[in-house]
Amino acid sequence: MAEDISVLMELLKNKDITVDRLMFLGFCGTFFFIPIATSPAVIMGLLTLSLWIFSGKFIKDRHLWLKQKWFFPVLLFMALPWIGLLYTNNIKTGLDFAAKSYYWLYAFAIASLSYKKYPAKTMINVFLLGLFFTVVVCITQFAGIIPQAKENQFGFINPITYILFLVFGMLLLSFYFRKAQKVKHKILCGVGILLYFLNIFLFIGTPGRTGYLTFILMTPLIVYNLLGQKHIFKITTIGFLIIVILFLSPIVQDILTDTRVHIKMYYQGNPNTSVGLRLHMWKGAIKIFLENPIIGVGTGGYQSAMKKYNSSLLSPDFQGFSQPHNSFLHMAVNFGTVGIISLCWIFFVFLKAGWEHKNNLIGFSILSFGIVVLIGSLTDTQILQVHTGILFAFFTGLQKALDER
């Protein structure tokens, strides 16, 4: 980490200003702010993207991103929301969704950098630094030292996204732990993992089932990195104990209780709970997809199509959901089978690149973030969320760094 700070300081001191240098610093700034707050991350990202476009670098370096394995799946993924506007019956919502396709321009822009000169590792470490800052803020808020941003919420970003980032951070730190040669480095990584786990255990006031599910499923990989060996019995035993400890958390116990109650209420005819609403949205999305299996109902068409499936028992406040809170169902409803293929294609290319290079930091980062987003996409539409959506595009573009090793 100290080495990466030195790299950034050296770049800031260097008076020989170039577009590449400014872009690298801009991307580092965006990585830093993404786990902290929305507005600074978006502003920093857009400024960097504007620099890439108006400098003419997006044309000059087109040969760099045109040959990337992710080029065609990303191009299709970006095009579908705009094509879907041609046959949607909800242009307003459709335009909101189509506008979010700009996230994927970051993949092209970040692939324009030379990672022999500008280390991708620095971007990963800057993200960890930003996440650590948020962890410190959460601890001080929980201790009552500084006020909470919102009632029953610690930190400044969506609680579900925050837990997903904590899990991702723990995965990265566990990788560093496995690769560390010095005891002091292992201790630092271990302390960081404990702090992140403590945040998951105690500090999130608003329940986020998606984040906790992701942590449980990722625990074996974290334990594997900590042990540094493929010892199935040890990994299973330690992983089980960690999950048992997590289940001792009052928050997790409340989530489990609420989940059972919500499911029971849903099957008794009351869908007006967080779990019940998701079951209602998913059930309706499947019906809409089966009625429009080829090209779907168009971008944003889910909101209108759901009207005929809304129960009379559903509260009026919950009858205007614009998407089904599931990335795969979102693509299926809006763009049919083509949409599902598009999303699966992106995940396949993304995870394949990470798996093939899983023994180095960038490859492991891509693999672990891809899995975190994939799991998170089962209960929320992560591809539309600004934090996860932008970071997904960033790591897509960072696959170029794997080719330059």
C-alpha positions as CSV (number, residue, x, y, z in Angstrom):
1,M,0.0,0.0,0.0
2,A,2.8,2.4,0.9
3,E,4.4,1.7,-2.5
4,D,1.1,2.6,-4.3
5,I,0.8,5.9,-2.4
6,S,4.3,6.7,-3.4
7,V,3.4,6.0,-7.1
8,L,0.4,8.4,-6.8
9,M,2.5,11.1,-5.1
10,E,5.2,10.8,-7.7
11,L,2.6,11.2,-10.5
12,L,1.0,14.2,-8.7
13,K,4.5,15.9,-8.3
14,N,5.4,15.2,-11.9
15,K,5.0,18.4,-13.9
16,D,5.0,16.6,-17.3
17,I,1.2,16.3,-17.5
18,T,-0.2,13.8,-20.0
19,V,-3.7,12.5,-20.8
20,D,-2.7,9.0,-19.6
21,R,-1.4,10.3,-16.3
22,L,-4.5,12.4,-15.7
23,M,-6.8,9.4,-16.6
24,F,-4.9,7.1,-14.3
25,L,-5.2,9.5,-11.4
26,G,-8.9,10.0,-12.2
27,F,-9.6,6.3,-12.2
28,C,-7.7,5.9,-8.9
29,G,-9.8,8.7,-7.5
30,T,-13.0,7.0,-8.7
31,F,-11.9,3.6,-7.2
32,F,-11.2,5.4,-3.9
33,F,-14.6,7.2,-3.7
34,I,-16.8,4.3,-4.9
35,P,-17.0,2.6,-1.5
36,I,-17.4,6.0,0.2
37,A,-20.1,8.1,-1.5
38,T,-22.0,8.3,-4.8
39,S,-21.6,11.9,-6.0
40,P,-17.7,12.2,-5.7
41,A,-17.3,8.8,-7.4
42,V,-19.7,9.7,-10.3
43,I,-18.1,13.2,-10.7
44,M,-14.6,11.9,-10.7
45,G,-15.5,9.1,-13.1
46,L,-17.3,11.4,-15.5
47,L,-14.5,13.9,-15.6
48,T,-12.1,11.1,-16.4
49,L,-14.4,9.7,-19.1
50,S,-14.8,13.2,-20.6
51,L,-11.0,13.5,-20.7
52,W,-10.8,10.2,-22.6
53,I,-13.4,11.3,-25.1
54,F,-12.5,15.0,-25.7
55,S,-8.8,14.3,-25.9
56,G,-9.5,12.0,-28.9
57,K,-7.9,9.1,-27.0
58,F,-11.1,7.0,-27.5
59,I,-10.3,7.1,-31.3
60,K,-6.6,7.1,-31.2
61,D,-6.4,4.0,-28.9
62,R,-9.3,2.1,-30.5
63,H,-7.0,-0.7,-31.4
64,L,-6.5,-1.5,-27.7
65,W,-10.1,-2.1,-26.9
66,L,-11.3,-3.4,-30.2
67,K,-9.3,-6.6,-29.8
68,Q,-10.5,-7.3,-26.2
69,K,-12.4,-10.5,-25.7
70,W,-15.1,-8.6,-23.9
71,F,-15.7,-6.1,-26.8
72,F,-18.6,-7.8,-28.5
73,P,-20.5,-9.0,-25.4
74,V,-20.2,-5.4,-23.9
75,L,-21.2,-3.8,-27.2
76,L,-24.4,-6.0,-27.4
77,F,-25.1,-5.3,-23.7
78,M,-24.8,-1.6,-24.3
79,A,-27.0,-1.7,-27.5
80,L,-29.9,-3.7,-26.1
81,P,-31.4,-0.9,-23.9
82,W,-31.4,1.5,-26.8
83,I,-32.9,-1.1,-29.2
84,G,-35.5,-1.9,-26.6
85,L,-36.7,1.7,-26.6
86,L,-38.1,1.0,-30.1
87,Y,-40.8,-1.3,-28.8
88,T,-41.3,-0.3,-25.1
89,N,-44.5,1.2,-23.9
90,N,-42.7,3.1,-21.1
91,I,-40.3,5.5,-22.8
92,K,-39.6,7.5,-19.6
93,T,-38.4,4.6,-17.5
94,G,-36.7,3.1,-20.6
95,L,-34.6,6.2,-21.1
96,D,-33.5,6.1,-17.5
97,F,-32.3,2.5,-18.0
98,A,-30.7,3.2,-21.4
99,A,-28.8,6.1,-19.9
100,K,-27.1,3.8,-17.5
101,S,-25.4,2.0,-20.4
102,Y,-22.8,4.8,-20.2
103,Y,-21.2,2.8,-17.3
104,W,-19.7,0.5,-19.9
105,L,-17.8,3.3,-21.6
106,Y,-15.5,3.0,-18.5
107,A,-14.4,-0.5,-19.7
108,F,-13.2,1.0,-23.0
109,A,-11.6,4.0,-21.3
110,I,-9.7,2.0,-18.7
111,A,-8.5,-0.4,-21.4
112,S,-6.8,2.5,-23.1
113,L,-4.1,2.8,-20.4
114,S,-0.8,1.0,-20.5
115,Y,-0.5,-1.1,-17.3
116,K,3.2,-1.6,-17.8
117,K,3.5,2.1,-16.9
118,Y,0.5,2.6,-14.7
119,P,0.1,-0.4,-12.4
120,A,-3.5,-1.7,-12.1
121,K,-2.5,-3.0,-8.6
122,T,-2.6,0.7,-7.5
123,M,-6.2,1.0,-8.4
124,I,-7.2,-2.1,-6.4
125,N,-5.3,-0.8,-3.4
126,V,-6.8,2.6,-3.6
127,F,-10.3,0.9,-3.5
128,L,-9.2,-0.9,-0.4
129,L,-8.1,2.4,1.1
130,G,-11.5,3.9,0.4
131,L,-13.3,0.9,1.9
132,F,-11.1,1.1,5.0
133,F,-12.1,4.8,5.3
134,T,-15.8,3.9,5.2
135,V,-15.2,1.1,7.8
136,V,-13.6,3.7,10.1
137,V,-16.5,6.1,9.6
138,C,-19.0,3.2,10.4
139,I,-17.1,2.4,13.6
140,T,-17.1,6.0,14.7
141,Q,-20.8,6.4,13.9
142,F,-21.6,3.2,15.8
143,A,-19.6,4.6,18.8
144,G,-21.6,7.8,18.6
145,I,-18.5,9.9,17.9
146,I,-20.0,11.3,14.6
147,P,-23.7,11.4,13.6
148,Q,-25.2,8.8,11.2
149,A,-25.9,10.0,7.6
150,K,-29.4,8.4,7.8
151,E,-31.4,6.8,10.5
152,N,-30.5,3.1,11.0
153,Q,-27.7,3.3,8.4
154,F,-24.0,3.5,9.0
155,G,-21.7,4.7,6.2
156,F,-22.9,6.7,3.2
157,I,-23.8,4.2,0.5
158,N,-26.6,1.6,0.2
159,P,-26.2,-1.0,3.0
160,I,-26.5,-4.0,0.6
161,T,-23.8,-2.6,-1.7
162,Y,-21.7,-1.8,1.4
163,I,-21.8,-5.4,2.6
164,L,-21.0,-6.7,-0.9
165,F,-18.0,-4.4,-0.9
166,L,-16.9,-5.6,2.5
167,V,-17.1,-9.2,1.3
168,F,-15.0,-8.2,-1.8
169,G,-12.6,-6.4,0.5
170,M,-12.2,-9.5,2.7
171,L,-11.5,-11.6,-0.4
172,L,-8.8,-9.2,-1.5
173,L,-7.2,-9.1,1.9
174,S,-7.3,-12.9,2.2
175,F,-5.4,-13.0,-1.1
176,Y,-2.8,-10.6,0.1
177,F,-2.6,-12.7,3.3
178,R,-1.9,-15.9,1.3
179,K,0.8,-14.1,-0.8
180,A,2.5,-12.2,2.1
181,Q,6.0,-13.3,3.0
182,K,6.4,-11.1,6.1
183,V,4.6,-11.8,9.4
184,K,3.7,-8.1,9.8
185,H,2.0,-8.0,6.4
186,K,-0.1,-11.1,7.4
187,I,-1.0,-9.4,10.7
188,L,-2.1,-6.2,8.9
189,C,-4.3,-8.2,6.4
190,G,-5.7,-10.3,9.3
191,V,-6.7,-7.2,11.3
192,G,-8.3,-5.7,8.2
193,I,-10.4,-8.9,7.6
194,L,-11.5,-8.9,11.3
195,L,-12.5,-5.2,11.0
196,Y,-14.5,-5.9,7.9
197,F,-16.1,-8.9,9.5
198,L,-17.0,-6.8,12.6
199,N,-18.7,-4.4,10.3
200,I,-20.8,-7.2,8.8
201,F,-21.5,-8.6,12.2
202,L,-22.5,-5.4,14.0
203,F,-22.6,-2.1,12.2
204,I,-25.2,-2.3,9.4
205,G,-28.4,-1.0,10.8
206,T,-30.5,-1.8,7.7
207,P,-30.7,-5.5,6.9
208,G,-29.2,-6.6,3.6
209,R,-29.9,-10.3,3.0
210,T,-28.0,-10.3,-0.3
211,G,-24.8,-9.2,1.4
212,Y,-25.0,-11.8,4.1
213,L,-25.8,-14.5,1.6
214,T,-22.8,-13.5,-0.4
215,F,-20.5,-13.6,2.6
216,I,-21.7,-17.1,3.6
217,L,-21.0,-18.4,0.1
218,M,-17.6,-16.7,-0.1
219,T,-16.4,-17.8,3.3
220,P,-14.8,-21.1,2.0
221,L,-12.7,-19.1,-0.5
222,I,-11.6,-16.6,2.2
223,V,-10.7,-19.5,4.6
224,Y,-8.8,-21.2,1.8
225,N,-6.7,-18.1,1.2
226,L,-6.0,-17.7,5.0
227,L,-4.9,-21.4,5.3
228,G,-3.0,-21.3,2.1
229,Q,-3.7,-25.0,1.4
230,K,-6.5,-27.2,-0.1
231,H,-7.4,-29.0,3.1
232,I,-11.1,-29.6,2.7
233,F,-11.7,-30.7,6.3
234,K,-10.0,-27.6,7.8
235,I,-11.7,-25.2,5.3
236,T,-15.1,-26.7,6.0
237,T,-14.6,-26.7,9.8
238,I,-13.3,-23.1,10.1
239,G,-15.8,-21.8,7.5
240,F,-18.6,-23.4,9.5
241,L,-17.4,-21.8,12.7
242,I,-17.2,-18.4,11.1
243,I,-20.8,-18.8,9.8
244,V,-22.0,-19.9,13.3
245,I,-20.4,-16.8,14.8
246,L,-22.1,-14.7,12.1
247,F,-25.4,-16.2,13.0
248,L,-24.9,-15.1,16.6
249,S,-25.2,-11.5,15.4
250,P,-28.5,-10.0,16.6
251,I,-28.9,-8.4,13.2
252,V,-28.6,-11.7,11.4
253,Q,-31.0,-13.4,13.8
254,D,-33.5,-10.6,13.1
255,I,-33.0,-11.1,9.4
256,L,-33.6,-14.9,9.7
257,T,-36.7,-14.3,11.8
258,D,-38.1,-11.7,9.5
259,T,-37.4,-13.9,6.4
260,R,-39.4,-16.8,7.8
261,V,-42.3,-14.4,8.8
262,H,-42.3,-12.6,5.4
263,I,-42.4,-15.9,3.5
264,K,-45.3,-17.1,5.7
265,M,-47.1,-13.8,5.2
266,Y,-46.6,-14.0,1.4
267,Y,-48.2,-17.5,1.2
268,Q,-51.0,-16.3,3.4
269,G,-51.8,-13.6,0.8
270,N,-49.8,-10.6,2.1
271,P,-47.0,-9.6,-0.2
272,N,-46.2,-6.3,1.5
273,T,-42.9,-7.2,3.0
274,S,-39.3,-7.0,1.6
275,V,-39.3,-10.7,0.9
276,G,-42.9,-10.9,-0.2
277,L,-42.4,-8.0,-2.7
278,R,-39.4,-9.8,-4.3
279,L,-41.3,-13.0,-4.6
280,H,-44.2,-11.0,-6.2
281,M,-41.8,-9.2,-8.6
282,W,-40.0,-12.4,-9.6
283,K,-43.2,-14.4,-10.1
284,G,-44.6,-11.6,-12.3
285,A,-41.3,-11.3,-14.2
286,I,-41.3,-15.0,-15.1
287,K,-44.9,-14.7,-16.4
288,I,-44.0,-11.7,-18.5
289,F,-40.9,-13.4,-19.9
290,L,-42.9,-16.5,-20.8
291,E,-45.4,-14.3,-22.7
292,N,-42.6,-12.4,-24.5
293,P,-39.7,-14.9,-24.6
294,I,-37.8,-13.7,-27.7
295,I,-37.3,-9.9,-27.4
296,G,-39.1,-9.1,-24.1
297,V,-41.3,-6.1,-23.5
298,G,-38.7,-3.5,-24.3
299,T,-36.5,-1.3,-22.0
300,G,-38.5,-0.3,-18.9
301,G,-41.6,-2.2,-20.1
302,Y,-41.7,-4.3,-16.9
303,Q,-43.4,-1.6,-14.9
304,S,-46.4,-1.4,-17.2
305,A,-46.5,-5.1,-17.9
306,M,-46.7,-5.9,-14.1
307,K,-50.0,-4.0,-13.7
308,K,-52.1,-7.0,-14.7
309,Y,-50.2,-9.2,-12.1
310,N,-50.5,-6.8,-9.2
311,S,-52.6,-8.3,-6.4
312,S,-55.5,-6.4,-4.9
313,L,-53.7,-7.0,-1.5
314,L,-50.6,-5.2,-2.7
315,S,-50.2,-1.8,-1.2
316,P,-50.5,1.1,-3.7
317,D,-47.0,2.2,-2.6
318,F,-45.6,-1.0,-4.0
319,Q,-47.2,-1.1,-7.4
320,G,-44.8,0.9,-9.4
321,F,-41.5,-1.1,-9.3
322,S,-39.6,-0.4,-12.5
323,Q,-37.4,-3.6,-12.4
324,P,-37.7,-7.0,-10.7
325,H,-34.7,-6.7,-8.4
326,N,-32.8,-9.5,-10.2
327,S,-30.3,-8.8,-13.0
328,F,-31.2,-12.0,-14.9
329,L,-35.0,-11.4,-14.7
330,H,-34.4,-7.8,-15.6
331,M,-32.7,-8.7,-18.8
332,A,-35.2,-11.5,-19.5
333,V,-38.2,-9.3,-19.1
334,N,-36.9,-6.3,-21.1
335,F,-35.0,-8.1,-23.9
336,G,-36.2,-11.8,-23.7
337,T,-33.8,-14.6,-24.5
338,V,-31.4,-12.3,-26.2
339,G,-31.1,-10.3,-23.0
340,I,-30.3,-13.4,-20.9
341,I,-27.7,-14.6,-23.4
342,S,-26.1,-11.1,-23.4
343,L,-25.8,-11.0,-19.6
344,C,-24.5,-14.6,-19.4
345,W,-22.0,-13.9,-22.1
346,I,-20.5,-11.0,-20.2
347,F,-20.3,-13.0,-17.0
348,F,-18.7,-15.9,-18.8
349,V,-16.0,-13.8,-20.4
350,F,-15.5,-11.9,-17.1
351,L,-15.2,-15.0,-14.9
352,K,-13.2,-17.0,-17.4
353,A,-10.5,-14.2,-17.5
354,G,-10.4,-14.1,-13.7
355,W,-10.2,-17.9,-13.4
356,E,-7.3,-18.2,-15.9
357,H,-5.3,-15.6,-13.9
358,K,-6.6,-16.4,-10.4
359,N,-3.1,-16.6,-8.9
360,N,-2.3,-12.9,-9.5
361,L,-4.0,-10.0,-7.8
362,I,-5.7,-8.5,-10.9
363,G,-7.1,-11.9,-12.0
364,F,-8.2,-12.8,-8.5
365,S,-9.9,-9.4,-8.1
366,I,-11.8,-9.9,-11.4
367,L,-12.8,-13.4,-10.4
368,S,-13.9,-12.6,-6.9
369,F,-15.8,-9.4,-7.9
370,G,-17.5,-11.2,-10.7
371,I,-18.7,-13.9,-8.2
372,V,-19.9,-11.2,-5.7
373,V,-21.8,-9.4,-8.4
374,L,-23.3,-12.6,-9.7
375,I,-24.6,-13.7,-6.3
376,G,-25.8,-10.1,-5.5
377,S,-27.6,-10.1,-8.9
378,L,-29.9,-12.9,-7.7
379,T,-31.8,-10.6,-5.3
380,D,-31.1,-7.2,-6.7
381,T,-30.4,-5.7,-10.1
382,Q,-26.7,-5.0,-9.5
383,I,-26.1,-4.1,-13.2
384,L,-28.2,-1.0,-12.6
385,Q,-26.7,0.0,-9.3
386,V,-24.3,2.9,-9.8
387,H,-21.5,1.6,-7.5
388,T,-21.5,-2.1,-8.6
389,G,-22.3,-1.1,-12.2
390,I,-19.3,1.2,-12.6
391,L,-17.0,-1.2,-10.8
392,F,-18.2,-4.0,-13.0
393,A,-17.2,-2.0,-16.1
394,F,-13.9,-1.0,-14.5
395,F,-12.9,-4.6,-13.9
396,T,-14.1,-5.6,-17.3
397,G,-11.6,-3.1,-18.8
398,L,-8.9,-4.1,-16.4
399,Q,-8.8,-7.5,-18.1
400,K,-6.4,-5.8,-20.5
401,A,-3.9,-5.6,-17.7
402,L,-3.8,-9.4,-17.7
403,D,-2.6,-9.4,-21.3
404,E,0.3,-7.1,-20.4
405,R,1.8,-9.2,-17.6
